[in-house]
Amino acid sequence: MTMKSSSRQIDGITVLDLSGRITLGEGSVILRDTIRDLIGRGQKRILLNLGDVSYIDSSGIGELVSRVAS
């Protein structure tokens, strides 16, 4: 299953709803690009909803950590 993302606004917070698998390749690239785009548009308060994520490999975890650290 490919990772999919959508975003919504709630009280000034961008909720990023993710589903599927966050893995090396497409999943981690989608996550990286989506978060970069949100930050580039001035969205600093981002909440990741991982409720529908079925699997995260080590590169997916690395991508999550690198976004928090930047």
PDB file with SEQRES, HELIX, SHEET and CRYST1 records, atoms N, CA, C and O in Angstrom:
SEQRES   1 A   70  MET THR MET LYS SER SER SER ARG GLN ILE ASP GLY ILE          
SEQRES   2 A   70  THR VAL LEU ASP LEU SER GLY ARG ILE THR LEU GLY GLU          
SEQRES   3 A   70  GLY SER VAL ILE LEU ARG ASP THR ILE ARG ASP LEU ILE          
SEQRES   4 A   70  GLY ARG GLY GLN LYS ARG ILE LEU LEU ASN LEU GLY ASP          
SEQRES   5 A   70  VAL SER TYR ILE ASP SER SER GLY ILE GLY GLU LEU VAL          
SEQRES   6 A   70  SER ARG VAL ALA SER                                          
HELIX    1 AA1 GLU A   26  GLY A   40  1                                  15    
HELIX    2 AA2 SER A   58  ALA A   69  1                                  12    
SHEET    1 AA1 3 LYS A   4  ILE A  10  0                                        
SHEET    2 AA1 3 ILE A  13  ILE A  22 -1                                        
SHEET    3 AA1 3 ILE A  46  ILE A  56  1                                        
CRYST1    1.000    1.000    1.000  90.00  90.00  90.00 P 1           1          
ATOM      1  N   MET A   1       0.843  -1.180   0.000  1.00  0.00           N  
ATOM      2  CA  MET A   1       0.000   0.000   0.000  1.00  0.00           C  
ATOM      3  C   MET A   1       0.885   1.239   0.000  1.00  0.00           C  
ATOM      4  O   MET A   1       1.803   1.344   0.813  1.00  0.00           O  
ATOM      5  N   THR A   2       0.623   2.154  -0.883  1.00  0.00           N  
ATOM      6  CA  THR A   2       1.367   3.403  -0.993  1.00  0.00           C  
ATOM      7  C   THR A   2       0.937   4.369   0.099  1.00  0.00           C  
ATOM      8  O   THR A   2      -0.223   4.378   0.510  1.00  0.00           O  
ATOM      9  N   MET A   3       1.875   5.180   0.565  1.00  0.00           N  
ATOM     10  CA  MET A   3       1.522   6.169   1.568  1.00  0.00           C  
ATOM     11  C   MET A   3       0.723   7.299   0.926  1.00  0.00           C  
ATOM     12  O   MET A   3       1.022   7.738  -0.185  1.00  0.00           O  
ATOM     13  N   LYS A   4      -0.289   7.755   1.639  1.00  0.00           N  
ATOM     14  CA  LYS A   4      -1.099   8.885   1.190  1.00  0.00           C  
ATOM     15  C   LYS A   4      -1.150   9.903   2.315  1.00  0.00           C  
ATOM     16  O   LYS A   4      -1.061   9.553   3.492  1.00  0.00           O  
ATOM     17  N   SER A   5      -1.295  11.165   1.939  1.00  0.00           N  
ATOM     18  CA  SER A   5      -1.380  12.214   2.952  1.00  0.00           C  
ATOM     19  C   SER A   5      -2.427  13.244   2.555  1.00  0.00           C  
ATOM     20  O   SER A   5      -2.667  13.501   1.375  1.00  0.00           O  
ATOM     21  N   SER A   6      -3.030  13.817   3.566  1.00  0.00           N  
ATOM     22  CA  SER A   6      -3.933  14.942   3.373  1.00  0.00           C  
ATOM     23  C   SER A   6      -3.795  15.819   4.603  1.00  0.00           C  
ATOM     24  O   SER A   6      -3.398  15.348   5.669  1.00  0.00           O  
ATOM     25  N   SER A   7      -4.120  17.084   4.457  1.00  0.00           N  
ATOM     26  CA  SER A   7      -3.972  17.989   5.597  1.00  0.00           C  
ATOM     27  C   SER A   7      -5.268  18.763   5.819  1.00  0.00           C  
ATOM     28  O   SER A   7      -6.071  18.961   4.908  1.00  0.00           O  
ATOM     29  N   ARG A   8      -5.434  19.187   7.056  1.00  0.00           N  
ATOM     30  CA  ARG A   8      -6.599  19.990   7.440  1.00  0.00           C  
ATOM     31  C   ARG A   8      -6.176  20.921   8.563  1.00  0.00           C  
ATOM     32  O   ARG A   8      -5.188  20.670   9.253  1.00  0.00           O  
ATOM     33  N   GLN A   9      -6.922  21.987   8.738  1.00  0.00           N  
ATOM     34  CA  GLN A   9      -6.640  22.989   9.763  1.00  0.00           C  
ATOM     35  C   GLN A   9      -7.638  22.877  10.906  1.00  0.00           C  
ATOM     36  O   GLN A   9      -8.846  22.796  10.686  1.00  0.00           O  
ATOM     37  N   ILE A  10      -7.120  22.875  12.126  1.00  0.00           N  
ATOM     38  CA  ILE A  10      -7.966  22.896  13.325  1.00  0.00           C  
ATOM     39  C   ILE A  10      -7.326  23.875  14.311  1.00  0.00           C  
ATOM     40  O   ILE A  10      -6.236  23.618  14.824  1.00  0.00           O  
ATOM     41  N   ASP A  11      -7.996  24.986  14.574  1.00  0.00           N  
ATOM     42  CA  ASP A  11      -7.532  25.977  15.553  1.00  0.00           C  
ATOM     43  C   ASP A  11      -6.070  26.382  15.347  1.00  0.00           C  
ATOM     44  O   ASP A  11      -5.301  26.440  16.306  1.00  0.00           O  
ATOM     45  N   GLY A  12      -5.692  26.660  14.111  1.00  0.00           N  
ATOM     46  CA  GLY A  12      -4.338  27.118  13.818  1.00  0.00           C  
ATOM     47  C   GLY A  12      -3.295  26.018  13.762  1.00  0.00           C  
ATOM     48  O   GLY A  12      -2.105  26.302  13.623  1.00  0.00           O  
ATOM     49  N   ILE A  13      -3.716  24.781  13.867  1.00  0.00           N  
ATOM     50  CA  ILE A  13      -2.800  23.643  13.786  1.00  0.00           C  
ATOM     51  C   ILE A  13      -3.090  22.889  12.497  1.00  0.00           C  
ATOM     52  O   ILE A  13      -4.246  22.620  12.172  1.00  0.00           O  
ATOM     53  N   THR A  14      -2.038  22.550  11.768  1.00  0.00           N  
ATOM     54  CA  THR A  14      -2.196  21.742  10.569  1.00  0.00           C  
ATOM     55  C   THR A  14      -2.100  20.282  10.970  1.00  0.00           C  
ATOM     56  O   THR A  14      -1.071  19.835  11.478  1.00  0.00           O  
ATOM     57  N   VAL A  15      -3.169  19.542  10.744  1.00  0.00           N  
ATOM     58  CA  VAL A  15      -3.177  18.107  11.026  1.00  0.00           C  
ATOM     59  C   VAL A  15      -2.872  17.395   9.711  1.00  0.00           C  
ATOM     60  O   VAL A  15      -3.607  17.534   8.734  1.00  0.00           O  
ATOM     61  N   LEU A  16      -1.788  16.638   9.700  1.00  0.00           N  
ATOM     62  CA  LEU A  16      -1.383  15.891   8.517  1.00  0.00           C  
ATOM     63  C   LEU A  16      -1.792  14.433   8.730  1.00  0.00           C  
ATOM     64  O   LEU A  16      -1.186  13.715   9.525  1.00  0.00           O  
ATOM     65  N   ASP A  17      -2.825  14.014   8.010  1.00  0.00           N  
ATOM     66  CA  ASP A  17      -3.334  12.651   8.113  1.00  0.00           C  
ATOM     67  C   ASP A  17      -2.560  11.764   7.144  1.00  0.00           C  
ATOM     68  O   ASP A  17      -2.583  11.984   5.933  1.00  0.00           O  
ATOM     69  N   LEU A  18      -1.878  10.763   7.686  1.00  0.00           N  
ATOM     70  CA  LEU A  18      -1.080   9.859   6.870  1.00  0.00           C  
ATOM     71  C   LEU A  18      -1.697   8.467   6.911  1.00  0.00           C  
ATOM     72  O   LEU A  18      -2.265   8.054   7.923  1.00  0.00           O  
ATOM     73  N   SER A  19      -1.576   7.746   5.791  1.00  0.00           N  
ATOM     74  CA  SER A  19      -2.049   6.364   5.752  1.00  0.00           C  
ATOM     75  C   SER A  19      -1.126   5.554   4.849  1.00  0.00           C  
ATOM     76  O   SER A  19      -0.469   6.097   3.962  1.00  0.00           O  
ATOM     77  N   GLY A  20      -1.090   4.258   5.090  1.00  0.00           N  
ATOM     78  CA  GLY A  20      -0.257   3.372   4.282  1.00  0.00           C  
ATOM     79  C   GLY A  20       1.040   3.042   4.984  1.00  0.00           C  
ATOM     80  O   GLY A  20       1.073   2.850   6.199  1.00  0.00           O  
ATOM     81  N   ARG A  21       2.119   2.977   4.203  1.00  0.00           N  
ATOM     82  CA  ARG A  21       3.429   2.574   4.712  1.00  0.00           C  
ATOM     83  C   ARG A  21       4.437   3.698   4.506  1.00  0.00           C  
ATOM     84  O   ARG A  21       4.516   4.272   3.419  1.00  0.00           O  
ATOM     85  N   ILE A  22       5.201   4.011   5.539  1.00  0.00           N  
ATOM     86  CA  ILE A  22       6.276   5.001   5.428  1.00  0.00           C  
ATOM     87  C   ILE A  22       7.572   4.203   5.354  1.00  0.00           C  
ATOM     88  O   ILE A  22       8.103   3.759   6.372  1.00  0.00           O  
ATOM     89  N   THR A  23       8.065   4.029   4.144  1.00  0.00           N  
ATOM     90  CA  THR A  23       9.233   3.185   3.901  1.00  0.00           C  
ATOM     91  C   THR A  23      10.237   3.903   3.010  1.00  0.00           C  
ATOM     92  O   THR A  23       9.958   4.968   2.460  1.00  0.00           O  
ATOM     93  N   LEU A  24      11.409   3.295   2.882  1.00  0.00           N  
ATOM     94  CA  LEU A  24      12.451   3.829   2.007  1.00  0.00           C  
ATOM     95  C   LEU A  24      11.875   4.033   0.615  1.00  0.00           C  
ATOM     96  O   LEU A  24      11.234   3.140   0.061  1.00  0.00           O  
ATOM     97  N   GLY A  25      12.103   5.195   0.063  1.00  0.00           N  
ATOM     98  CA  GLY A  25      11.602   5.486  -1.266  1.00  0.00           C  
ATOM     99  C   GLY A  25      10.399   6.399  -1.219  1.00  0.00           C  
ATOM    100  O   GLY A  25      10.428   7.451  -0.581  1.00  0.00           O  
ATOM    101  N   GLU A  26       9.357   5.997  -1.886  1.00  0.00           N  
ATOM    102  CA  GLU A  26       8.195   6.857  -2.089  1.00  0.00           C  
ATOM    103  C   GLU A  26       7.574   7.370  -0.791  1.00  0.00           C  
ATOM    104  O   GLU A  26       7.270   8.558  -0.685  1.00  0.00           O  
ATOM    105  N   GLY A  27       7.380   6.503   0.191  1.00  0.00           N  
ATOM    106  CA  GLY A  27       6.737   6.915   1.440  1.00  0.00           C  
ATOM    107  C   GLY A  27       7.490   8.000   2.171  1.00  0.00           C  
ATOM    108  O   GLY A  27       6.900   8.995   2.591  1.00  0.00           O  
ATOM    109  N   SER A  28       8.803   7.817   2.327  1.00  0.00           N  
ATOM    110  CA  SER A  28       9.576   8.826   3.054  1.00  0.00           C  
ATOM    111  C   SER A  28       9.722  10.109   2.243  1.00  0.00           C  
ATOM    112  O   SER A  28       9.799  11.194   2.819  1.00  0.00           O  
ATOM    113  N   VAL A  29       9.760  10.002   0.921  1.00  0.00           N  
ATOM    114  CA  VAL A  29       9.845  11.191   0.061  1.00  0.00           C  
ATOM    115  C   VAL A  29       8.555  12.001   0.149  1.00  0.00           C  
ATOM    116  O   VAL A  29       8.599  13.228   0.242  1.00  0.00           O  
ATOM    117  N   ILE A  30       7.414  11.328   0.122  1.00  0.00           N  
ATOM    118  CA  ILE A  30       6.129  12.035   0.241  1.00  0.00           C  
ATOM    119  C   ILE A  30       6.068  12.765   1.575  1.00  0.00           C  
ATOM    120  O   ILE A  30       5.673  13.929   1.630  1.00  0.00           O  
ATOM    121  N   LEU A  31       6.459  12.085   2.651  1.00  0.00           N  
ATOM    122  CA  LEU A  31       6.450  12.701   3.976  1.00  0.00           C  
ATOM    123  C   LEU A  31       7.365  13.923   4.009  1.00  0.00           C  
ATOM    124  O   LEU A  31       6.954  14.989   4.468  1.00  0.00           O  
ATOM    125  N   ARG A  32       8.587  13.783   3.534  1.00  0.00           N  
ATOM    126  CA  ARG A  32       9.555  14.891   3.529  1.00  0.00           C  
ATOM    127  C   ARG A  32       9.029  16.072   2.728  1.00  0.00           C  
ATOM    128  O   ARG A  32       9.049  17.207   3.205  1.00  0.00           O  
ATOM    129  N   ASP A  33       8.562  15.813   1.523  1.00  0.00           N  
ATOM    130  CA  ASP A  33       8.097  16.895   0.655  1.00  0.00           C  
ATOM    131  C   ASP A  33       6.857  17.588   1.215  1.00  0.00           C  
ATOM    132  O   ASP A  33       6.722  18.807   1.112  1.00  0.00           O  
ATOM    133  N   THR A  34       5.964  16.818   1.800  1.00  0.00           N  
ATOM    134  CA  THR A  34       4.738  17.396   2.368  1.00  0.00           C  
ATOM    135  C   THR A  34       5.066  18.309   3.536  1.00  0.00           C  
ATOM    136  O   THR A  34       4.533  19.414   3.626  1.00  0.00           O  
ATOM    137  N   ILE A  35       5.929  17.865   4.423  1.00  0.00           N  
ATOM    138  CA  ILE A  35       6.292  18.688   5.582  1.00  0.00           C  
ATOM    139  C   ILE A  35       7.071  19.922   5.145  1.00  0.00           C  
ATOM    140  O   ILE A  35       6.838  21.012   5.668  1.00  0.00           O  
ATOM    141  N   ARG A  36       7.986  19.771   4.203  1.00  0.00           N  
ATOM    142  CA  ARG A  36       8.733  20.937   3.688  1.00  0.00           C  
ATOM    143  C   ARG A  36       7.787  21.957   3.076  1.00  0.00           C  
ATOM    144  O   ARG A  36       7.956  23.161   3.273  1.00  0.00           O  
ATOM    145  N   ASP A  37       6.793  21.484   2.335  1.00  0.00           N  
ATOM    146  CA  ASP A  37       5.829  22.380   1.720  1.00  0.00           C  
ATOM    147  C   ASP A  37       5.026  23.140   2.774  1.00  0.00           C  
ATOM    148  O   ASP A  37       4.826  24.349   2.652  1.00  0.00           O  
ATOM    149  N   LEU A  38       4.572  22.441   3.795  1.00  0.00           N  
ATOM    150  CA  LEU A  38       3.815  23.095   4.868  1.00  0.00           C  
ATOM    151  C   LEU A  38       4.657  24.153   5.571  1.00  0.00           C  
ATOM    152  O   LEU A  38       4.184  25.262   5.819  1.00  0.00           O  
ATOM    153  N   ILE A  39       5.895  23.816   5.891  1.00  0.00           N  
ATOM    154  CA  ILE A  39       6.785  24.766   6.569  1.00  0.00           C  
ATOM    155  C   ILE A  39       7.082  25.946   5.649  1.00  0.00           C  
ATOM    156  O   ILE A  39       7.133  27.091   6.098  1.00  0.00           O  
ATOM    157  N   GLY A  40       7.279  25.665   4.364  1.00  0.00           N  
ATOM    158  CA  GLY A  40       7.527  26.730   3.394  1.00  0.00           C  
ATOM    159  C   GLY A  40       6.359  27.707   3.274  1.00  0.00           C  
ATOM    160  O   GLY A  40       6.554  28.871   2.924  1.00  0.00           O  
ATOM    161  N   ARG A  41       5.155  27.236   3.562  1.00  0.00           N  
ATOM    162  CA  ARG A  41       3.971  28.093   3.532  1.00  0.00           C  
ATOM    163  C   ARG A  41       3.691  28.726   4.892  1.00  0.00           C  
ATOM    164  O   ARG A  41       2.634  29.322   5.102  1.00  0.00           O  
ATOM    165  N   GLY A  42       4.648  28.591   5.817  1.00  0.00           N  
ATOM    166  CA  GLY A  42       4.511  29.254   7.113  1.00  0.00           C  
ATOM    167  C   GLY A  42       3.802  28.446   8.178  1.00  0.00           C  
ATOM    168  O   GLY A  42       3.557  28.956   9.271  1.00  0.00           O  
ATOM    169  N   GLN A  43       3.468  27.206   7.890  1.00  0.00           N  
ATOM    170  CA  GLN A  43       2.802  26.358   8.876  1.00  0.00           C  
ATOM    171  C   GLN A  43       3.857  25.788   9.827  1.00  0.00           C  
ATOM    172  O   GLN A  43       4.644  24.924   9.441  1.00  0.00           O  
ATOM    173  N   LYS A  44       3.869  26.263  11.042  1.00  0.00           N  
ATOM    174  CA  LYS A  44       4.878  25.814  12.010  1.00  0.00           C  
ATOM    175  C   LYS A  44       4.303  24.829  13.015  1.00  0.00           C  
ATOM    176  O   LYS A  44       5.045  24.065  13.632  1.00  0.00           O  
ATOM    177  N   ARG A  45       2.995  24.842  13.180  1.00  0.00           N  
ATOM    178  CA  ARG A  45       2.340  23.940  14.134  1.00  0.00           C  
ATOM    179  C   ARG A  45       1.722  22.789  13.346  1.00  0.00           C  
ATOM    180  O   ARG A  45       0.642  22.921  12.771  1.00  0.00           O  
ATOM    181  N   ILE A  46       2.427  21.658  13.331  1.00  0.00           N  
ATOM    182  CA  ILE A  46       2.018  20.509  12.526  1.00  0.00           C  
ATOM    183  C   ILE A  46       1.865  19.300  13.444  1.00  0.00           C  
ATOM    184  O   ILE A  46       2.752  18.984  14.236  1.00  0.00           O  
ATOM    185  N   LEU A  47       0.733  18.642  13.321  1.00  0.00           N  
ATOM    186  CA  LEU A  47       0.450  17.428  14.078  1.00  0.00           C  
ATOM    187  C   LEU A  47       0.331  16.278  13.084  1.00  0.00           C  
ATOM    188  O   LEU A  47      -0.464  16.341  12.147  1.00  0.00           O  
ATOM    189  N   LEU A  48       1.123  15.225  13.290  1.00  0.00           N  
ATOM    190  CA  LEU A  48       1.061  14.061  12.416  1.00  0.00           C  
ATOM    191  C   LEU A  48       0.077  13.051  12.982  1.00  0.00           C  
ATOM    192  O   LEU A  48       0.243  12.588  14.111  1.00  0.00           O  
ATOM    193  N   ASN A  49      -0.939  12.708  12.213  1.00  0.00           N  
ATOM    194  CA  ASN A  49      -1.892  11.669  12.587  1.00  0.00           C  
ATOM    195  C   ASN A  49      -1.439  10.383  11.898  1.00  0.00           C  
ATOM    196  O   ASN A  49      -1.627  10.215  10.694  1.00  0.00           O  
ATOM    197  N   LEU A  50      -0.838   9.475  12.677  1.00  0.00           N  
ATOM    198  CA  LEU A  50      -0.307   8.223  12.135  1.00  0.00           C  
ATOM    199  C   LEU A  50      -1.262   7.052  12.367  1.00  0.00           C  
ATOM    200  O   LEU A  50      -0.858   5.895  12.246  1.00  0.00           O  
ATOM    201  N   GLY A  51      -2.517   7.336  12.698  1.00  0.00           N  
ATOM    202  CA  GLY A  51      -3.483   6.300  13.033  1.00  0.00           C  
ATOM    203  C   GLY A  51      -3.708   5.275  11.932  1.00  0.00           C  
ATOM    204  O   GLY A  51      -4.005   4.117  12.228  1.00  0.00           O  
ATOM    205  N   ASP A  52      -3.574   5.665  10.678  1.00  0.00           N  
ATOM    206  CA  ASP A  52      -3.797   4.738   9.568  1.00  0.00           C  
ATOM    207  C   ASP A  52      -2.499   4.286   8.903  1.00  0.00           C  
ATOM    208  O   ASP A  52      -2.526   3.721   7.809  1.00  0.00           O  
ATOM    209  N   VAL A  53      -1.365   4.532   9.558  1.00  0.00           N  
ATOM    210  CA  VAL A  53      -0.081   4.059   9.037  1.00  0.00           C  
ATOM    211  C   VAL A  53       0.098   2.615   9.499  1.00  0.00           C  
ATOM    212  O   VAL A  53       0.071   2.333  10.697  1.00  0.00           O  
ATOM    213  N   SER A  54       0.280   1.711   8.551  1.00  0.00           N  
ATOM    214  CA  SER A  54       0.366   0.287   8.878  1.00  0.00           C  
ATOM    215  C   SER A  54       1.784  -0.179   9.160  1.00  0.00           C  
ATOM    216  O   SER A  54       1.976  -1.209   9.807  1.00  0.00           O  
ATOM    217  N   TYR A  55       2.796   0.572   8.680  1.00  0.00           N  
ATOM    218  CA  TYR A  55       4.185   0.127   8.836  1.00  0.00           C  
ATOM    219  C   TYR A  55       5.118   1.307   8.650  1.00  0.00           C  
ATOM    220  O   TYR A  55       4.897   2.146   7.776  1.00  0.00           O  
ATOM    221  N   ILE A  56       6.154   1.377   9.462  1.00  0.00           N  
ATOM    222  CA  ILE A  56       7.204   2.388   9.307  1.00  0.00           C  
ATOM    223  C   ILE A  56       8.536   1.665   9.404  1.00  0.00           C  
ATOM    224  O   ILE A  56       8.811   1.017  10.414  1.00  0.00           O  
ATOM    225  N   ASP A  57       9.373   1.761   8.369  1.00  0.00           N  
ATOM    226  CA  ASP A  57      10.694   1.143   8.447  1.00  0.00           C  
ATOM    227  C   ASP A  57      11.702   2.150   8.997  1.00  0.00           C  
ATOM    228  O   ASP A  57      11.332   3.272   9.343  1.00  0.00           O  
ATOM    229  N   SER A  58      12.958   1.759   9.079  1.00  0.00           N  
ATOM    230  CA  SER A  58      13.970   2.612   9.705  1.00  0.00           C  
ATOM    231  C   SER A  58      14.159   3.932   8.958  1.00  0.00           C  
ATOM    232  O   SER A  58      14.444   4.950   9.589  1.00  0.00           O  
ATOM    233  N   SER A  59      14.009   3.941   7.636  1.00  0.00           N  
ATOM    234  CA  SER A  59      14.149   5.209   6.908  1.00  0.00           C  
ATOM    235  C   SER A  59      12.960   6.120   7.197  1.00  0.00           C  
ATOM    236  O   SER A  59      13.108   7.341   7.220  1.00  0.00           O  
ATOM    237  N   GLY A  60      11.791   5.541   7.415  1.00  0.00           N  
ATOM    238  CA  GLY A  60      10.619   6.333   7.796  1.00  0.00           C  
ATOM    239  C   GLY A  60      10.805   6.960   9.157  1.00  0.00           C  
ATOM    240  O   GLY A  60      10.484   8.132   9.350  1.00  0.00           O  
ATOM    241  N   ILE A  61      11.326   6.188  10.114  1.00  0.00           N  
ATOM    242  CA  ILE A  61      11.626   6.720  11.442  1.00  0.00           C  
ATOM    243  C   ILE A  61      12.669   7.831  11.324  1.00  0.00           C  
ATOM    244  O   ILE A  61      12.544   8.874  11.967  1.00  0.00           O  
ATOM    245  N   GLY A  62      13.690   7.609  10.507  1.00  0.00           N  
ATOM    246  CA  GLY A  62      14.722   8.630  10.297  1.00  0.00           C  
ATOM    247  C   GLY A  62      14.153   9.915   9.732  1.00  0.00           C  
ATOM    248  O   GLY A  62      14.570  11.007  10.119  1.00  0.00           O  
ATOM    249  N   GLU A  63      13.211   9.792   8.826  1.00  0.00           N  
ATOM    250  CA  GLU A  63      12.577  10.974   8.229  1.00  0.00           C  
ATOM    251  C   GLU A  63      11.775  11.722   9.278  1.00  0.00           C  
ATOM    252  O   GLU A  63      11.825  12.952   9.323  1.00  0.00           O  
ATOM    253  N   LEU A  64      11.035  11.015  10.125  1.00  0.00           N  
ATOM    254  CA  LEU A  64      10.275  11.656  11.201  1.00  0.00           C  
ATOM    255  C   LEU A  64      11.218  12.396  12.155  1.00  0.00           C  
ATOM    256  O   LEU A  64      10.954  13.539  12.530  1.00  0.00           O  
ATOM    257  N   VAL A  65      12.307  11.750  12.543  1.00  0.00           N  
ATOM    258  CA  VAL A  65      13.260  12.360  13.468  1.00  0.00           C  
ATOM    259  C   VAL A  65      13.931  13.568  12.837  1.00  0.00           C  
ATOM    260  O   VAL A  65      14.120  14.583  13.507  1.00  0.00           O  
ATOM    261  N   SER A  66      14.295  13.481  11.563  1.00  0.00           N  
ATOM    262  CA  SER A  66      14.972  14.611  10.926  1.00  0.00           C  
ATOM    263  C   SER A  66      14.058  15.819  10.792  1.00  0.00           C  
ATOM    264  O   SER A  66      14.534  16.952  10.866  1.00  0.00           O  
ATOM    265  N   ARG A  67      12.754  15.611  10.595  1.00  0.00           N  
ATOM    266  CA  ARG A  67      11.817  16.725  10.514  1.00  0.00           C  
ATOM    267  C   ARG A  67      11.662  17.403  11.869  1.00  0.00           C  
ATOM    268  O   ARG A  67      11.505  18.622  11.936  1.00  0.00           O  
ATOM    269  N   VAL A  68      11.705  16.636  12.940  1.00  0.00           N  
ATOM    270  CA  VAL A  68      11.598  17.218  14.285  1.00  0.00           C  
ATOM    271  C   VAL A  68      12.867  17.994  14.617  1.00  0.00           C  
ATOM    272  O   VAL A  68      12.805  19.053  15.242  1.00  0.00           O  
ATOM    273  N   ALA A  69      14.009  17.474  14.202  1.00  0.00           N  
ATOM    274  CA  ALA A  69      15.294  18.085  14.537  1.00  0.00           C  
ATOM    275  C   ALA A  69      15.583  19.345  13.723  1.00  0.00           C  
ATOM    276  O   ALA A  69      16.421  20.152  14.123  1.00  0.00           O  
ATOM    277  N   SER A  70      14.908  19.528  12.593  1.00  0.00           N  
ATOM    278  CA  SER A  70      15.227  20.684  11.740  1.00  0.00           C  
ATOM    279  C   SER A  70      14.449  21.909  12.103  1.00  0.00           C  
ATOM    280  O   SER A  70      14.614  22.954  11.472  1.00  0.00           O  
TER     281      SER A  70                                                      
END                                                                             
